[in-house]
């Protein structure tokens, strides 16, 4: 039972990452594109938008234990690193499969 609960939590975590990333990217990019060039004279609009997001998110998590925030940041980084690692492995496997063994036949396995 614990294994399926852990799987459900991982699925929930993954969906949470995707939703948050998509939403935050959309909000940030829309603001950066839609704000007039002179909205923040002398400042980089993207930097200002990111500062605004940090300030808003701070109000939601500032009461959290700093160790919890550090751990959450580590988990996000580990998840992203693993996705990239597996994509690289998949590309390498695909390249090996496509290379074949010189007789015109490609491998159909790793």
Long-range contacts (C-beta under 8 A, 24 or more apart in sequence): 13-75, 13-79, 14-79, 17-76, 17-79, 24-53, 27-53, 28-53
